Amino acid sequence: MIFYGLLALIVVWATHAIKRRFSQGTFRNIRGPSKQSWWSGNLQQLIDPDCWAFHDRVTQDYGGVVKIHGLFGHDHLLIFDPLALYYMLIREQSVYQEYNIFLQINRLLFGMGIISTRGEHHRKQRKLLNPAFSTSNIRAMFPAFRETILQLRRILESHVHDSHPVDIQAFMTRLSLELIGKSGLGYQFNSFDDSSLGDPYARSIKNLLPTVFSLSIFLLLTPVVCNIGTAEFRRTVINVIPWPALHEIRDMVDTMQATSVKILAAKTRDIPFADGFGEEQIKGRSDVMSILLRANNSASESERLPESEIVAQMSSLVFAAMDTTSGALSRLLFVLAEHPEAQCKLRVAIAEARQANGGELNFDDLASIPFLDAVCRETMRLYPPVNVVHRTAISDTVLPLMSPISDVNAKELTQIVVPKGTNLVVSILAANTNRAIWGEDATLWRPERWLQPLPQTVTESRIPGVYSHLMTFLGGPRGCIGFPFAQLAMKATLTLLLETLSFSLSNEQVVWKLHMVASPTVDGQLRLPLLVSRNIEQV
């Protein structure tokens, strides 16, 4: 293993040394923090589980573009200037592509799904998936959401007499998996059973990311490995390498693939792809995969996806949504436990909406509760589940800036020349908490800001996000396709749980760590212990 580790380091070093030789000095005048390490620069600080203070410091000290030292001196740019983001994500989005290594790892794990493709290929897949996330179809998902959340509520109600805290994070993970299973795949994981994540597919999805990242620096070899021999040859090599983590990943991928094929077969009753994908069997269903199958069946031959890509969408969507949704729901309940006065105010708002709408709230009623919307927006602004996303410039270009920055010589810069091959980091957190835009209270949780007109600095910045002047769900052609699903999950969960339950902090210290997705921990373990009690006055 030591030999392979050294080989990986040599390959990475050689690659970046060559790049640096031709681009050295390009960003010498851009300000940024001093490198922490001669070989990893600032990257460890950028992705560290406790990176919050580093992000806050660099974004406050240097302006909307910051130089970040990467591997072996290869500079990256951290971007949160609104105009620069607009160019990256919308106007010139074809120039700024996902890292190749990111796409290749996703292809190995999930196949050619929506998180593994780019360009025209991605556009074709997204076009067929878009109808599944339309307002009308999300509305049709609401009954399944309601049924599932009420099932969780009954379980939590059984804990109200316990003196011990309840691990809300574990329940939000199960809830997210069940919501995505029913509304995404048309499949029940039975996540609330005692055997819970005993479902092989659910267990594989949950454990995949930690196991993949346990490979550490070896992931850097993915672009090289993907070009060695055939898929069958690479599979044989994996089988003979005595590396338990690699074998675990192989088995997880096999499980996800087999389950996805099984679900697809059940949906179509084994009707061959060319014969119409079982249109009668999927007619009238609102889950994402049924909508995709209908859209694919109606598409022209040039726009139609092969069966392998239909299968790839399943695990891609579940993987992309599960941790982010559970992280968002956990954060919402934690923040409301931190702010009991806001929790009480929200409960009253829900009660008033119920009374005004005859007792039971439907999908459209959720949009008529301003404070519910404010709580969700403010939490997603201040605590986005994902902190950063990465892009690579595939050609020489220029990034204009809304707010000029000062270079190392105190010279004002209104644009940045970006050479081909530059790695850029979109800072979602910095864009959402930029004091120059959101005001001096930008780092405070204050949902009331959404109940009044937003500052002119916000509305005039034209932040290119798909959701409420926020970058939480990104924007442009690669903006989060599932953000309407996430909105419904947040609003429906809060509305139904707060009707009968109250959440408060326990004596255990919760620390939020960034493990790709912001997650609550206690003593290094993934947990969110909250006290759950029944409301004194039932809503």
C-alpha positions as CSV (number, residue, x, y, z in Angstrom):
1,M,0.0,0.0,0.0
2,I,2.9,2.4,0.8
3,F,4.2,1.9,-2.8
4,Y,0.9,2.7,-4.4
5,G,0.6,5.8,-2.2
6,L,4.0,7.0,-3.3
7,L,3.0,6.3,-6.9
8,A,-0.1,8.4,-6.5
9,L,1.8,11.3,-5.0
10,I,4.4,11.1,-7.9
11,V,1.6,11.2,-10.5
12,V,-0.2,14.1,-8.9
13,W,3.1,16.0,-8.4
14,A,4.2,15.5,-11.9
15,T,0.8,16.6,-13.4
16,H,0.6,19.7,-11.3
17,A,4.3,20.6,-11.8
18,I,3.8,20.6,-15.5
19,K,0.7,22.8,-15.2
20,R,2.4,25.1,-12.9
21,R,5.3,25.6,-15.2
22,F,3.1,27.0,-17.9
23,S,0.8,29.0,-15.6
24,Q,3.1,30.1,-12.8
25,G,2.4,33.6,-11.7
26,T,-1.0,33.9,-13.3
27,F,-2.6,34.7,-9.9
28,R,0.4,36.0,-8.2
29,N,-1.3,39.4,-7.8
30,I,-4.5,37.9,-6.3
31,R,-4.7,38.1,-2.5
32,G,-5.3,35.1,-0.3
33,P,-4.2,33.3,2.8
34,S,-0.7,32.0,3.2
35,K,-0.3,28.3,2.4
36,Q,-0.5,26.0,5.3
37,S,1.4,23.1,3.7
38,W,4.1,23.0,1.0
39,W,2.2,20.1,-0.8
40,S,-1.5,20.7,0.0
41,G,-1.5,24.5,0.3
42,N,-4.8,25.6,1.8
43,L,-6.9,22.7,0.5
44,Q,-6.9,20.9,3.9
45,Q,-8.2,24.1,5.5
46,L,-10.9,24.4,2.8
47,I,-12.3,20.9,3.2
48,D,-11.5,20.3,6.9
49,P,-14.5,19.1,8.9
50,D,-14.0,22.2,11.1
51,C,-13.6,24.6,8.2
52,W,-16.1,27.2,9.3
53,A,-13.7,29.7,10.8
54,F,-11.4,29.5,7.8
55,H,-14.2,30.2,5.3
56,D,-15.4,33.1,7.4
57,R,-11.9,34.6,7.7
58,V,-10.9,34.4,4.0
59,T,-14.2,35.7,2.7
60,Q,-14.2,38.7,5.0
61,D,-10.5,39.5,4.5
62,Y,-10.1,39.3,0.7
63,G,-13.3,40.1,-1.2
64,G,-15.2,38.2,-3.8
65,V,-12.2,36.4,-5.4
66,V,-9.6,34.7,-3.2
67,K,-6.5,32.8,-4.2
68,I,-6.3,29.4,-2.5
69,H,-3.1,27.4,-2.7
70,G,-3.7,23.9,-4.0
71,L,-1.6,20.8,-4.4
72,F,2.1,21.5,-5.0
73,G,1.6,25.2,-5.5
74,H,-1.2,24.9,-8.2
75,D,-3.4,27.9,-7.4
76,H,-7.2,27.8,-7.2
77,L,-9.7,30.7,-7.1
78,L,-12.4,30.8,-4.4
79,I,-15.3,32.7,-6.0
80,F,-18.4,34.3,-4.4
81,D,-18.7,37.6,-6.3
82,P,-22.3,37.6,-7.7
83,L,-21.3,38.7,-11.2
84,A,-18.5,36.2,-11.4
85,L,-20.9,33.5,-10.3
86,Y,-23.4,34.6,-12.9
87,Y,-20.8,34.1,-15.6
88,M,-19.6,30.8,-14.2
89,L,-23.0,29.2,-13.7
90,I,-25.2,30.8,-16.4
91,R,-23.7,33.0,-19.1
92,E,-20.6,31.0,-19.7
93,Q,-21.5,27.8,-17.9
94,S,-20.1,25.7,-20.8
95,V,-16.7,27.0,-20.0
96,Y,-16.7,26.0,-16.4
97,Q,-17.2,22.3,-16.1
98,E,-17.2,19.8,-13.2
99,Y,-13.8,18.3,-12.3
100,N,-13.1,15.2,-14.5
101,I,-12.2,13.2,-11.4
102,F,-15.7,14.0,-9.9
103,L,-17.5,12.8,-13.0
104,Q,-15.3,9.7,-13.4
105,I,-15.8,8.6,-9.7
106,N,-19.6,9.1,-10.2
107,R,-19.6,7.0,-13.4
108,L,-17.8,4.2,-11.6
109,L,-20.2,4.3,-8.7
110,F,-23.6,5.0,-10.4
111,G,-23.1,4.8,-14.2
112,M,-24.0,7.5,-16.6
113,G,-26.6,9.3,-14.5
114,I,-27.3,13.0,-14.2
115,I,-24.5,13.6,-11.7
116,S,-22.0,11.8,-14.0
117,T,-22.6,13.7,-17.3
118,R,-21.9,17.1,-18.7
119,G,-22.8,19.2,-21.8
120,E,-25.3,18.0,-24.3
121,H,-25.5,14.6,-22.6
122,H,-26.5,16.2,-19.3
123,R,-29.0,18.5,-21.0
124,K,-30.8,15.5,-22.6
125,Q,-31.1,13.7,-19.2
126,R,-32.2,16.8,-17.4
127,K,-34.8,17.6,-20.0
128,L,-36.5,14.2,-19.4
129,L,-36.2,14.6,-15.6
130,N,-37.5,18.1,-15.4
131,P,-41.3,17.2,-15.5
132,A,-40.9,15.1,-12.4
133,F,-39.9,18.2,-10.4
134,S,-42.7,20.5,-11.8
135,T,-45.0,22.2,-9.3
136,S,-47.9,20.0,-10.4
137,N,-46.0,16.8,-9.9
138,I,-44.5,17.9,-6.5
139,R,-48.0,18.6,-5.5
140,A,-49.0,15.1,-6.4
141,M,-46.2,13.8,-4.1
142,F,-47.7,15.5,-1.0
143,P,-50.0,12.7,0.1
144,A,-47.0,10.3,0.2
145,F,-45.0,12.9,2.1
146,R,-47.8,13.4,4.6
147,E,-48.3,9.7,5.2
148,T,-44.5,9.1,5.7
149,I,-44.0,12.1,8.1
150,L,-47.0,11.1,10.2
151,Q,-45.6,7.6,10.5
152,L,-42.4,9.2,11.9
153,R,-44.4,11.5,14.2
154,R,-46.1,8.5,15.8
155,I,-42.7,7.0,16.5
156,L,-41.4,10.2,18.0
157,E,-44.5,10.6,20.1
158,S,-43.7,7.2,21.7
159,H,-40.5,8.8,23.0
160,V,-42.0,11.8,24.7
161,H,-42.0,10.1,28.1
162,D,-38.4,9.1,27.9
163,S,-35.9,11.1,29.9
164,H,-33.1,10.5,27.3
165,P,-32.6,12.6,24.2
166,V,-33.6,11.2,20.8
167,D,-31.1,11.0,18.0
168,I,-33.0,13.2,15.5
169,Q,-30.3,12.9,12.9
170,A,-30.8,9.1,12.6
171,F,-34.6,9.6,12.2
172,M,-34.1,12.4,9.6
173,T,-31.9,10.0,7.6
174,R,-34.6,7.4,7.7
175,L,-37.3,9.9,6.8
176,S,-35.3,11.2,3.9
177,L,-34.6,7.7,2.6
178,E,-38.3,6.8,2.8
179,L,-39.4,10.1,1.1
180,I,-36.9,9.6,-1.7
181,G,-37.8,5.9,-2.0
182,K,-41.5,6.5,-2.4
183,S,-41.5,9.8,-4.3
184,G,-38.3,9.2,-6.3
185,L,-38.3,5.5,-7.1
186,G,-41.8,4.4,-6.2
187,Y,-40.2,2.0,-3.8
188,Q,-40.6,1.5,0.0
189,F,-37.5,0.9,2.0
190,N,-39.5,0.5,5.2
191,S,-36.9,2.7,6.9
192,F,-38.8,3.0,10.2
193,D,-38.7,-0.7,10.9
194,D,-36.4,-1.9,13.7
195,S,-34.3,-3.4,11.0
196,S,-34.2,0.1,9.3
197,L,-31.0,0.3,7.3
198,G,-30.9,-3.5,7.2
199,D,-32.2,-3.0,3.6
200,P,-29.1,-3.8,1.5
201,Y,-29.7,-0.9,-0.9
202,A,-30.3,1.6,1.9
203,R,-27.2,0.4,3.7
204,S,-25.1,0.7,0.6
205,I,-26.3,4.2,-0.2
206,K,-25.7,5.4,3.4
207,N,-22.2,3.8,3.7
208,L,-20.9,4.5,0.2
209,L,-19.5,8.0,0.7
210,P,-17.6,7.3,3.9
211,T,-16.1,4.2,2.4
212,V,-15.1,5.9,-0.9
213,F,-13.4,8.7,1.0
214,S,-11.5,6.2,3.1
215,L,-9.5,5.5,-0.1
216,S,-8.1,9.1,0.5
217,I,-5.3,10.0,-1.9
218,F,-5.8,6.9,-4.1
219,L,-8.9,8.7,-5.5
220,L,-6.5,10.9,-7.4
221,L,-5.6,8.0,-9.5
222,T,-9.2,7.6,-10.8
223,P,-8.5,9.3,-14.2
224,V,-5.6,7.0,-14.8
225,V,-7.3,3.8,-13.6
226,C,-10.4,4.5,-15.8
227,N,-8.2,4.3,-18.9
228,I,-6.6,1.0,-18.2
229,G,-8.0,-1.9,-20.1
230,T,-11.6,-2.9,-20.4
231,A,-14.3,-2.8,-17.6
232,E,-14.0,-6.5,-17.3
233,F,-10.2,-6.3,-16.9
234,R,-10.5,-3.6,-14.2
235,R,-13.1,-5.7,-12.4
236,T,-10.8,-8.6,-12.3
237,V,-8.0,-6.5,-10.9
238,I,-10.3,-5.2,-8.2
239,N,-11.2,-8.7,-7.3
240,V,-7.6,-9.8,-6.7
241,I,-6.3,-6.7,-4.9
242,P,-6.4,-7.5,-1.2
243,W,-8.0,-4.3,-0.1
244,P,-11.2,-4.6,2.0
245,A,-12.4,-1.0,1.4
246,L,-12.2,-1.5,-2.3
247,H,-14.1,-4.7,-2.1
248,E,-16.8,-3.1,0.1
249,I,-17.3,-0.4,-2.6
250,R,-17.5,-3.0,-5.3
251,D,-20.2,-4.9,-3.3
252,M,-22.2,-1.7,-2.6
253,V,-22.2,-0.8,-6.3
254,D,-23.3,-4.3,-7.2
255,T,-26.1,-4.0,-4.7
256,M,-27.3,-0.6,-6.0
257,Q,-27.1,-1.8,-9.6
258,A,-29.0,-5.0,-8.9
259,T,-31.7,-3.3,-6.9
260,S,-32.2,-0.5,-9.5
261,V,-32.6,-3.2,-12.2
262,K,-35.1,-5.0,-10.0
263,I,-37.1,-1.8,-9.4
264,L,-37.2,-1.0,-13.0
265,A,-38.3,-4.5,-14.0
266,A,-41.1,-4.3,-11.4
267,K,-42.2,-0.9,-12.8
268,T,-42.3,-2.1,-16.4
269,R,-43.3,-5.8,-15.7
270,D,-40.3,-6.8,-17.7
271,I,-41.7,-5.2,-20.9
272,P,-38.7,-4.6,-23.1
273,F,-37.4,-1.1,-23.5
274,A,-38.1,-1.0,-27.2
275,D,-41.8,-2.0,-26.7
276,G,-42.7,1.1,-24.7
277,F,-41.3,0.7,-21.2
278,G,-44.7,-0.5,-19.8
279,E,-46.6,2.7,-20.3
280,E,-49.8,1.4,-18.8
281,Q,-48.1,0.2,-15.7
282,I,-46.6,3.6,-14.9
283,K,-49.5,5.8,-16.1
284,G,-50.8,8.0,-13.3
285,R,-47.9,7.6,-10.9
286,S,-46.1,10.7,-9.7
287,D,-42.7,9.3,-8.5
288,V,-39.7,10.6,-10.4
289,M,-38.8,7.3,-12.1
290,S,-42.4,6.8,-13.5
291,I,-42.4,10.3,-14.8
292,L,-39.0,9.7,-16.4
293,L,-40.1,6.5,-18.0
294,R,-43.2,8.2,-19.5
295,A,-41.1,11.2,-20.8
296,N,-38.5,8.8,-22.2
297,N,-41.2,6.8,-24.0
298,S,-42.5,9.9,-25.6
299,A,-39.1,11.3,-26.6
300,S,-37.7,11.1,-30.1
301,E,-35.2,8.4,-30.8
302,S,-32.3,10.9,-30.6
303,E,-33.5,12.2,-27.2
304,R,-34.3,8.9,-25.7
305,L,-32.1,7.4,-22.9
306,P,-30.9,3.8,-23.1
307,E,-31.9,1.5,-20.3
308,S,-28.5,1.7,-18.7
309,E,-28.9,5.4,-18.2
310,I,-32.4,5.0,-16.8
311,V,-31.0,2.6,-14.2
312,A,-28.1,5.0,-13.5
313,Q,-30.6,7.8,-12.6
314,M,-32.0,5.8,-9.6
315,S,-28.9,5.6,-7.4
316,S,-27.7,9.0,-8.6
317,L,-30.9,10.7,-7.4
318,V,-31.1,8.8,-4.1
319,F,-27.4,9.4,-3.4
320,A,-27.6,13.1,-4.3
321,A,-30.7,13.7,-2.2
322,M,-30.5,11.6,0.9
323,D,-27.7,13.2,2.9
324,T,-28.5,16.8,1.8
325,T,-32.2,16.3,2.7
326,S,-31.5,14.7,6.1
327,G,-28.8,17.4,6.8
328,A,-31.3,20.2,6.0
329,L,-34.0,18.6,8.2
330,S,-31.7,18.0,11.1
331,R,-30.4,21.6,10.9
332,L,-33.9,23.0,10.9
333,L,-35.0,21.1,14.0
334,F,-31.7,21.9,15.7
335,V,-32.0,25.7,15.0
336,L,-35.6,25.7,16.2
337,A,-34.4,23.9,19.4
338,E,-31.8,26.7,19.8
339,H,-34.5,29.3,19.3
340,P,-37.6,28.2,21.3
341,E,-39.3,31.5,20.7
342,A,-39.1,31.0,17.0
343,Q,-40.3,27.5,17.3
344,C,-43.3,28.7,19.3
345,K,-44.0,31.5,16.8
346,L,-43.9,28.9,14.0
347,R,-46.3,26.6,15.8
348,V,-48.8,29.4,16.3
349,A,-48.5,30.3,12.5
350,I,-49.2,26.7,11.6
351,A,-52.2,26.6,14.0
352,E,-53.6,29.8,12.4
353,A,-53.1,28.4,8.9
354,R,-54.9,25.2,9.9
355,Q,-57.8,27.1,11.3
356,A,-58.0,29.3,8.2
357,N,-58.0,26.3,5.9
358,G,-60.5,24.1,7.6
359,G,-58.2,22.0,9.8
360,E,-56.0,20.1,7.4
361,L,-53.2,21.7,5.3
362,N,-52.7,20.7,1.7
363,F,-49.7,21.4,-0.5
364,D,-50.8,24.9,-1.5
365,D,-51.6,25.8,2.1
366,L,-47.9,25.3,3.0
367,A,-47.0,28.3,0.8
368,S,-49.5,30.5,2.7
369,I,-47.5,30.4,6.0
370,P,-45.0,33.3,5.6
371,F,-43.0,32.5,8.8
372,L,-42.6,28.8,7.8
373,D,-41.2,30.0,4.5
374,A,-38.9,32.5,6.3
375,V,-37.6,29.8,8.7
376,C,-36.7,27.5,5.8
377,R,-35.1,30.3,3.7
378,E,-33.0,31.7,6.6
379,T,-31.8,28.2,7.6
380,M,-30.8,27.4,4.1
381,R,-29.1,30.7,3.7
382,L,-27.0,30.5,6.8
383,Y,-26.5,26.7,6.9
384,P,-26.4,25.3,3.4
385,P,-25.9,21.5,3.5
386,V,-23.1,21.7,0.9
387,N,-20.5,24.4,1.4
388,V,-18.7,24.5,-1.9
389,V,-18.7,23.1,-5.4
390,H,-15.8,22.9,-7.8
391,R,-15.4,23.8,-11.5
392,T,-12.5,23.8,-14.0
393,A,-12.1,26.3,-16.8
394,I,-11.9,24.3,-20.1
395,S,-10.8,27.4,-22.1
396,D,-9.2,30.8,-21.5
397,T,-11.7,33.3,-20.3
398,V,-12.3,36.4,-18.2
399,L,-14.4,36.8,-15.1
400,P,-15.9,40.2,-14.6
401,L,-16.6,41.3,-11.0
402,M,-19.5,43.2,-9.5
403,S,-17.4,44.5,-6.7
404,P,-13.7,45.3,-7.5
405,I,-11.0,43.7,-5.4
406,S,-7.6,45.0,-4.4
407,D,-4.6,43.0,-5.5
408,V,-1.4,42.6,-3.6
409,N,-0.2,46.0,-4.8
410,A,-3.4,47.8,-3.8
411,K,-4.4,48.0,-7.4
412,E,-8.1,47.8,-8.1
413,L,-9.2,44.8,-10.3
414,T,-12.6,44.7,-12.1
415,Q,-12.0,41.4,-13.8
416,I,-9.9,38.3,-13.5
417,V,-8.1,36.6,-16.4
418,V,-8.8,32.8,-16.0
419,P,-6.5,30.5,-18.1
420,K,-7.6,27.2,-19.3
421,G,-7.2,24.5,-16.7
422,T,-7.8,26.8,-13.7
423,N,-9.6,25.2,-10.8
424,L,-12.3,27.3,-9.2
425,V,-14.2,26.8,-6.0
426,V,-17.7,28.3,-5.8
427,S,-18.2,29.2,-2.1
428,I,-21.9,28.8,-1.4
429,L,-21.5,29.7,2.2
430,A,-19.6,32.9,1.5
431,A,-22.2,34.0,-1.2
432,N,-25.0,33.5,1.3
433,T,-23.3,35.3,4.2
434,N,-21.6,38.1,2.3
435,R,-21.9,41.1,4.7
436,A,-21.5,43.6,1.8
437,I,-24.7,42.2,0.4
438,W,-26.7,40.8,3.3
439,G,-25.7,43.4,5.9
440,E,-23.8,43.3,9.2
441,D,-26.1,40.7,10.6
442,A,-25.4,38.3,7.7
443,T,-24.0,35.6,10.0
444,L,-27.0,35.8,12.4
445,W,-30.0,33.5,12.1
446,R,-32.9,36.0,11.7
447,P,-35.9,34.6,9.8
448,E,-37.7,37.9,10.2
449,R,-35.5,39.4,7.5
450,W,-37.7,37.5,5.0
451,L,-40.9,39.0,6.3
452,Q,-39.9,42.5,5.1
453,P,-38.4,43.8,1.8
454,L,-34.8,42.6,1.4
455,P,-32.0,45.1,1.3
456,Q,-31.4,46.8,-2.1
457,T,-27.9,45.3,-2.0
458,V,-29.5,41.8,-2.2
459,T,-32.1,42.5,-4.9
460,E,-29.6,44.4,-7.1
461,S,-26.8,41.8,-6.8
462,R,-28.7,39.4,-9.1
463,I,-27.3,36.4,-7.3
464,P,-27.7,33.6,-9.8
465,G,-29.3,31.0,-7.5
466,V,-32.5,29.1,-8.3
467,Y,-33.9,29.8,-4.8
468,S,-34.5,33.1,-3.1
469,H,-31.3,35.1,-3.9
470,L,-29.4,32.1,-2.4
471,M,-26.6,29.9,-3.8
472,T,-27.7,26.9,-1.7
473,F,-29.2,25.1,-4.6
474,L,-26.8,26.7,-7.2
475,G,-28.2,28.0,-10.4
476,G,-28.1,27.7,-14.2
477,P,-28.3,24.5,-16.2
478,R,-26.6,22.5,-13.4
479,G,-28.7,24.0,-10.5
480,C,-30.1,21.5,-8.2
481,I,-33.0,19.8,-10.1
482,G,-34.5,18.5,-6.9
483,F,-34.8,21.8,-4.9
484,P,-38.7,21.7,-5.1
485,F,-38.5,18.3,-3.5
486,A,-36.3,19.6,-0.8
487,Q,-38.6,22.6,-0.2
488,L,-41.6,20.3,0.3
489,A,-39.6,18.0,2.6
490,M,-38.7,20.9,4.8
491,K,-42.1,22.5,5.0
492,A,-44.1,19.3,5.3
493,T,-41.8,17.9,8.0
494,L,-41.9,21.1,10.2
495,T,-45.6,21.5,9.8
496,L,-46.6,18.0,10.7
497,L,-44.0,17.4,13.5
498,L,-44.6,20.8,15.2
499,E,-48.3,20.2,15.4
500,T,-47.9,17.8,18.3
501,L,-44.2,17.9,19.3
502,S,-41.6,20.3,20.8
503,F,-37.9,20.0,20.3
504,S,-35.3,21.3,22.8
505,L,-31.5,21.1,23.3
506,S,-30.1,18.3,25.5
507,N,-27.0,18.6,27.7
508,E,-24.8,17.0,25.1
509,Q,-22.6,19.3,23.0
510,V,-23.4,19.2,19.3
511,V,-20.7,20.2,16.8
512,W,-21.5,20.5,13.2
513,K,-18.8,19.0,10.9
514,L,-18.4,19.2,7.2
515,H,-18.3,15.7,5.7
516,M,-19.2,16.7,2.1
517,V,-22.5,17.6,3.8
518,A,-22.7,19.5,7.0
519,S,-23.6,17.0,9.7
520,P,-24.2,17.1,13.5
521,T,-21.8,15.2,15.7
522,V,-21.3,14.4,19.4
523,D,-17.8,13.3,20.5
524,G,-17.0,12.7,16.8
525,Q,-20.0,10.4,16.2
526,L,-22.8,11.3,13.8
527,R,-25.6,12.2,16.2
528,L,-28.1,14.9,17.0
529,P,-29.5,14.4,20.5
530,L,-32.6,16.5,21.1
531,L,-35.2,16.3,23.8
532,V,-38.7,15.6,22.4
533,S,-41.8,16.5,24.3
534,R,-45.5,16.8,23.6
535,N,-46.9,20.3,23.2
536,I,-48.8,21.6,26.2
537,E,-51.5,22.8,23.8
538,Q,-52.1,20.6,20.9
539,V,-52.2,22.4,17.5
